[in-house]
Amino acid sequence: MIRFLFIVAIVIGLGVCGATVKLGNRTFFGHIRAIWATDEARDMRDGIKEKAGPVVDKIERGAKAGWNEATRDGSGSGSAAKRPPAEHPATP
């Protein structure tokens, strides 16, 4: 528990420093924001969206199908309803 609190304190401290301490004319987060807004970063984001888009769509479809199957009314039409109950061997 003490370790967790220590890690949380460090993360909060780094967040405060990153948002308030100036490194030149910007804070650390200001520099990150400026880098993220460059043309090269936009090209990178567009390339990632183009390449990963079909994979993300496939994962979303699978997750939605799984959610629909898991929340469907259990009226006996699923594969679990068709399976006979498992037999347990007698213990000696």
C-alpha positions as a printed NumPy array, in Angstrom:
array([[  0.   ,   0.   ,   0.   ],
       [  2.835,   2.395,   0.839],
       [  4.51 ,   1.57 ,  -2.471],
       [  1.308,   2.405,  -4.358],
       [  0.923,   5.737,  -2.545],
       [  4.576,   6.562,  -3.253],
       [  4.092,   5.867,  -6.986],
       [  0.897,   7.953,  -7.055],
       [  2.716,  10.845,  -5.362],
       [  5.529,  10.668,  -7.927],
       [  3.073,  10.625, -10.845],
       [  1.165,  13.59 ,  -9.425],
       [  4.431,  15.465,  -8.832],
       [  5.607,  14.839, -12.394],
       [  2.234,  15.975, -13.721],
       [  2.371,  19.208, -11.766],
       [  5.959,  19.858, -12.854],
       [  5.138,  19.062, -16.485],
       [  2.264,  21.515, -16.439],
       [  3.881,  24.387, -14.521],
       [  7.695,  24.414, -14.905],
       [  8.866,  26.34 , -17.967],
       [ 11.463,  24.691, -20.204],
       [ 12.418,  27.603, -22.397],
       [  9.293,  29.385, -23.549],
       [  6.91 ,  26.457, -22.917],
       [  6.172,  23.85 , -20.294],
       [  6.861,  20.169, -20.987],
       [  3.237,  19.604, -21.961],
       [  3.369,  22.736, -24.136],
       [  6.309,  21.259, -26.029],
       [  4.45 ,  17.968, -26.484],
       [  1.402,  19.84 , -27.782],
       [  3.577,  21.83 , -30.225],
       [  5.283,  18.671, -31.501],
       [  1.929,  16.908, -31.875],
       [  0.656,  19.792, -34.056],
       [  3.498,  19.588, -36.639],
       [  2.938,  18.379, -40.193],
       [  5.144,  15.34 , -39.586],
       [  3.07 ,  14.27 , -36.597],
       [ -0.133,  14.735, -38.625],
       [  1.32 ,  12.584, -41.404],
       [  2.203,   9.93 , -38.831],
       [ -1.318,   9.973, -37.339],
       [ -2.904,   9.749, -40.793],
       [ -0.635,   6.84 , -41.738],
       [ -1.458,   4.993, -38.542],
       [ -5.19 ,   5.527, -39.075],
       [ -4.891,   4.292, -42.665],
       [ -2.972,   1.145, -41.743],
       [ -4.703,   0.324, -38.455],
       [ -8.22 ,   1.351, -39.489],
       [ -9.303,  -2.053, -40.857],
       [ -7.919,  -3.826, -37.777],
       [ -9.726,  -1.454, -35.429],
       [-12.986,  -1.933, -37.368],
       [-12.613,  -5.713, -37.163],
       [-11.959,  -5.573, -33.41 ],
       [-14.959,  -3.277, -32.895],
       [-17.224,  -5.622, -34.877],
       [-15.974,  -8.593, -32.857],
       [-16.477,  -6.784, -29.561],
       [-20.   ,  -5.721, -30.538],
       [-20.861,  -9.267, -31.652],
       [-19.488, -10.656, -28.392],
       [-21.418,  -8.107, -26.353],
       [-24.623,  -8.847, -28.274],
       [-24.13 , -12.576, -27.759],
       [-23.37 , -12.163, -24.066],
       [-26.391,  -9.937, -23.409],
       [-28.821, -11.885, -25.585],
       [-31.82 , -13.435, -23.84 ],
       [-30.828, -16.946, -22.725],
       [-33.865, -18.713, -24.2  ],
       [-31.963, -21.892, -24.982],
       [-30.741, -21.024, -28.459],
       [-27.068, -20.705, -27.529],
       [-24.416, -23.41 , -27.785],
       [-24.445, -23.943, -24.014],
       [-28.095, -24.994, -24.174],
       [-27.326, -27.652, -26.802],
       [-24.465, -29.187, -24.83 ],
       [-25.322, -32.024, -22.438],
       [-24.383, -31.483, -18.809],
       [-20.868, -32.543, -17.898],
       [-20.538, -35.775, -15.974],
       [-18.219, -35.83 , -13.008],
       [-16.523, -39.122, -12.157],
       [-17.272, -40.506,  -8.741],
       [-14.529, -39.912,  -6.233],
       [-13.234, -43.019,  -4.406]])
